[in-house]
């Protein structure tokens, strides 16, 4: 019994929605409103495409970070001199900028 009643309710709501859309189409200034809605829809679709592209980039970035972590882990014992050299370069750069102030 609930099924036929539910269908009637859904059908009635659909009819009311269709009537409302038709009334909006004939209202003054409705063409501007519909144009704005279509523009918003197009912008939203473009945004969704861009976000999907960012997800792919995020995955690639994570893979690159993992590779970098592996290289850092292997290179720590061999290149410990390099790290201290780069740290001394950073110190000299920052102390140079501090003395000019």
Secondary structure, DSSP 8 states (H G I E B T S, - for coil): -HHHHHHHHHHHHHHHHHHHHHHHHHSTTHHHHHHHHHHHHHHHHHHHHHHHHHHHHHHHHHHHHHHHHHHHHHHHHHSHHHHHHHHHHHHHHHHHHHHT-
